[in-house]
Amino acid sequence: MNNSNKVIISLFIIIGSIISILYINYVCYWKYFELNDLIIVRPVLIYYLPINYILILISLYGISSSYIKKLLKRGFSISDFKKLLFGIIDTSCSVYCKDNKYCIRLYSNDMTLHKIFSDMIYLVYGKKPTTFITKNTYVTQLYSKNILMDMKNIKLDFNPKVKIEFVRIIMSGEGWISLSFINSSSYIKIYPKLGFGSTIPYEKLSFYKNIMYEVGLNFKLVIDKRYENRGYLVTNNINDFKKFKEIGGFIEEVHIKKGLLKGIEKNSLLDFVINKNNIKLSSKEEALNLIKNSCVDSNLRAYLYRIMLG
């Protein structure tokens, strides 16, 4: 059964279960007067209500992304998912308020991020955003004043496991790895950087720098002189690359979308940087070929592993 059929079946189950719940709660109560007392007879069907709720949860789980499924298995609560949503909205989304309409838009060429964002919104708030293509990029859009007000009032009191996933999810959206190639007299050395953002306001950068530090990542805050009080976080310390990998790295199947390394999974490149940190090569072309071949092999191994697991 393909994914589209699974989604359709899951949605039918959810809708059917909701109708059943409403029917049992508001239609199946029989009311009649006996003298001056109102008697309410609880229908036998009331005892089947928990089954409907279970069916809804199972169906939501079935159409959620693999990342969200993993978090559900680990016991993440709705409150935890709200904090992760805040991270996505605050770092990767644009918010528009006009004529009393409040719109949240996620712009990204990576469908994995759109799927996670859309499924989280649906899981937490029961709303399904719309995803479409415009100007060669994907956009996921949702109109909701209530969600924005809820995000505005959220308390970001993280426990350790939620804080790690918060860092992973914002790095997957706004994080990056760049590679420079340093020439010496006889070889080329790869010089990597791990970063977050590009033109983020200073106050927001300070907040995220502290969050990163609390999970073991020592980023430097850099202000871009072209923009007033805006900049990014960056590190070239291989220990930060290793620590980021240790806490999970980027979300699986998030890819680089532009530049010489376009199409490579970010985690594959992270692995390459860690494993080939001190490698010396004869030319930039040799370095690029090695990177692309190594990362393709990594993706292929992961794909074959998923096939074996079914």
Summary of the structure (lengths in Angstrom):
residues: 310
radius of gyration: 24.2
end to end distance: 12.6
largest distance: 103.5
contacts: 863
relative contact order: 0.08
helix: 53%
strand: 24%
